[in-house]
Amino acid sequence: MRTILLLLVLVIHAVGTAAWGFSLKLDGLVTDYATGKAMQARVRVYKNGALAQVCTTKANGKYAVSLDNGADYVVRVDAPGYQGKCITIGTQGAEWAGDRRVRSLEVEIRLPGRIYGTDLSSLDLPLGIARFEPATGHVRWSQTYERNIQAEVRQAMALYDRLARASGQLASTRLHGSILVEALVL
């Protein structure tokens, strides 16, 4: 009887824990900052500091990248004539063997065209830092980091907007509250 009870507890525990665990897939969209239109761009994925993957967005500006668990990633997006941007994502945490579920994270990155006289070097810093938890599938963005970088990015983009409007490259005022990186966990 005791053996059956022990086996039952182990089976219930195995079934309950096997239901948790995810891998992460980025479903990205790259758009032109001035027009909002989808654009082709290069996407480089660095895993633990080493270049792991390079792809080009499709004509509709979309790309998909799967990330392994247990690593730190930098995802850099750039295109000729545009200022590149990046985000970082850590995927460390407990995971359950045999679980093949995938969490999709949608990230839109708007690239500003380069304009003489603007310093957009602050955009070389990660515009967002995320942590993915494989056991739960949750993605958390560092709001503290975003608050710290937001003032510098807003200042650079305000100057950029003034110069772009003056040169006719930007038709309307853009909002900067999203730090030019929008993310939505699906």
C-alpha positions as CSV (number, residue, x, y, z in Angstrom):
1,M,0.0,0.0,0.0
2,R,2.8,2.4,0.9
3,T,4.6,1.7,-2.4
4,I,1.4,2.4,-4.4
5,L,0.9,5.7,-2.5
6,L,4.5,6.7,-3.1
7,L,4.1,5.9,-6.8
8,L,0.9,7.9,-7.0
9,V,2.6,10.9,-5.4
10,L,5.5,10.7,-7.8
11,V,3.2,10.4,-10.8
12,I,1.1,13.4,-9.7
13,H,4.3,15.4,-9.1
14,A,5.7,14.4,-12.5
15,V,2.4,15.3,-14.3
16,G,2.0,18.5,-12.4
17,T,5.6,19.8,-13.1
18,A,5.8,18.5,-16.7
19,A,3.1,21.0,-17.6
20,W,5.4,23.9,-16.9
21,G,8.3,25.1,-19.1
22,F,8.6,27.1,-22.2
23,S,11.2,28.2,-24.8
24,L,11.1,31.7,-26.2
25,K,10.6,32.8,-29.8
26,L,10.9,36.4,-30.9
27,D,8.4,37.4,-33.5
28,G,9.8,40.8,-34.6
29,L,8.7,43.6,-36.8
30,V,11.1,46.3,-38.0
31,T,9.6,49.6,-39.2
32,D,10.9,53.0,-40.4
33,Y,10.6,55.5,-37.6
34,A,9.5,58.4,-39.8
35,T,6.9,56.5,-41.9
36,G,5.9,53.6,-39.7
37,K,6.2,51.3,-42.7
38,A,7.7,47.9,-42.5
39,M,11.3,47.7,-43.8
40,Q,14.0,45.2,-44.5
41,A,16.8,45.1,-41.9
42,R,19.5,42.8,-40.7
43,V,18.9,41.0,-37.3
44,R,22.0,39.8,-35.4
45,V,21.5,37.5,-32.4
46,Y,24.4,37.2,-29.9
47,K,24.3,34.4,-27.5
48,N,26.5,34.8,-24.4
49,G,28.6,37.4,-26.3
50,A,29.2,35.4,-29.5
51,L,27.3,35.9,-32.8
52,A,24.9,33.0,-33.0
53,Q,22.6,33.9,-35.8
54,V,22.1,36.5,-38.6
55,C,18.9,36.9,-40.6
56,T,17.2,39.5,-42.7
57,T,13.6,40.6,-42.3
58,K,11.2,39.7,-45.0
59,A,9.7,42.4,-47.2
60,N,7.0,42.9,-44.6
61,G,9.6,43.7,-42.0
62,K,9.0,40.5,-40.0
63,Y,11.5,38.0,-38.6
64,A,11.3,35.1,-36.2
65,V,14.2,33.9,-34.0
66,S,14.1,31.1,-31.5
67,L,16.2,31.5,-28.3
68,D,17.6,28.6,-26.3
69,N,17.1,28.6,-22.5
70,G,19.9,29.2,-20.1
71,A,21.6,32.1,-22.1
72,D,22.0,35.8,-22.3
73,Y,21.1,37.4,-25.7
74,V,21.6,40.7,-27.4
75,V,19.4,41.2,-30.4
76,R,20.7,44.0,-32.7
77,V,18.7,45.3,-35.6
78,D,20.2,47.6,-38.3
79,A,19.9,48.7,-41.9
80,P,22.0,50.8,-44.3
81,G,21.3,54.5,-43.7
82,Y,19.5,53.9,-40.4
83,Q,20.6,54.0,-36.7
84,G,20.6,50.5,-35.3
85,K,19.0,49.5,-32.0
86,C,19.2,46.5,-29.7
87,I,17.5,44.7,-26.8
88,T,18.8,42.1,-24.3
89,I,17.0,39.1,-23.1
90,G,18.1,36.6,-20.4
91,T,16.6,33.1,-20.6
92,Q,18.0,31.5,-17.4
93,G,15.8,29.6,-15.1
94,A,14.3,26.2,-14.3
95,E,12.9,24.2,-17.2
96,W,11.2,20.8,-17.4
97,A,12.6,18.1,-19.7
98,G,10.4,17.1,-22.5
99,D,8.2,20.3,-22.5
100,R,8.1,21.7,-26.0
101,R,5.8,24.7,-25.4
102,V,6.9,28.0,-26.9
103,R,6.2,31.5,-25.7
104,S,6.0,34.1,-28.4
105,L,7.3,37.6,-27.7
106,E,6.4,40.2,-30.2
107,V,8.9,43.1,-30.5
108,E,8.6,46.1,-32.8
109,I,11.7,48.1,-33.4
110,R,11.4,51.5,-35.2
111,L,14.7,52.5,-36.9
112,P,15.4,56.2,-37.5
113,G,17.1,57.2,-40.7
114,R,20.5,58.9,-40.1
115,I,20.4,62.7,-40.3
116,Y,23.6,64.8,-40.4
117,G,24.0,66.7,-37.1
118,T,22.2,64.2,-34.9
119,D,23.9,62.1,-32.2
120,L,21.8,58.9,-31.8
121,S,24.6,57.0,-30.0
122,S,22.4,56.5,-27.0
123,L,20.4,54.1,-29.2
124,D,23.5,51.8,-29.3
125,L,22.6,50.9,-25.6
126,P,20.0,48.3,-25.1
127,L,16.6,50.0,-25.3
128,G,15.1,47.2,-23.2
129,I,16.3,44.5,-20.9
130,A,14.0,41.5,-20.5
131,R,14.1,38.3,-18.4
132,F,12.4,35.2,-19.6
133,E,11.5,32.5,-17.1
134,P,11.3,29.1,-18.8
135,A,9.4,27.5,-16.0
136,T,6.4,29.9,-16.2
137,G,6.8,31.4,-19.7
138,H,6.7,34.9,-18.2
139,V,8.7,37.8,-19.7
140,R,9.5,40.8,-17.5
141,W,11.0,44.0,-18.9
142,S,13.2,46.0,-16.5
143,Q,11.2,49.2,-15.9
144,T,14.0,50.7,-13.8
145,Y,16.4,50.3,-16.7
146,E,13.9,51.9,-19.1
147,R,13.3,54.8,-16.8
148,N,17.0,55.4,-16.5
149,I,17.6,55.4,-20.3
150,Q,14.4,57.1,-21.3
151,A,15.5,60.7,-20.6
152,E,18.6,60.3,-22.8
153,V,16.6,58.7,-25.6
154,R,13.9,61.3,-25.4
155,Q,16.4,64.1,-25.6
156,A,18.2,62.6,-28.6
157,M,14.9,61.8,-30.4
158,A,13.5,65.3,-29.8
159,L,16.5,66.8,-31.6
160,Y,16.2,64.2,-34.3
161,D,12.5,65.0,-34.8
162,R,13.2,68.8,-35.1
163,L,15.9,68.2,-37.6
164,A,13.9,65.6,-39.5
165,R,10.8,67.9,-39.7
166,A,13.0,70.8,-40.8
167,S,14.5,68.7,-43.6
168,G,11.1,67.2,-44.6
169,Q,12.0,63.7,-43.6
170,L,9.4,63.5,-40.8
171,A,5.9,64.6,-41.4
172,S,4.5,64.5,-37.9
173,T,5.5,64.5,-34.3
174,R,6.1,61.1,-32.8
175,L,5.6,60.0,-29.2
176,H,8.6,58.7,-27.3
177,G,6.9,57.1,-24.3
178,S,7.6,53.6,-25.5
179,I,11.4,54.3,-25.9
180,L,10.9,53.2,-29.5
181,V,10.7,49.6,-28.6
182,E,7.3,48.1,-28.1
183,A,6.9,44.7,-26.7
184,L,3.8,42.5,-26.2
185,V,3.8,39.0,-24.7
186,L,1.3,36.8,-26.6
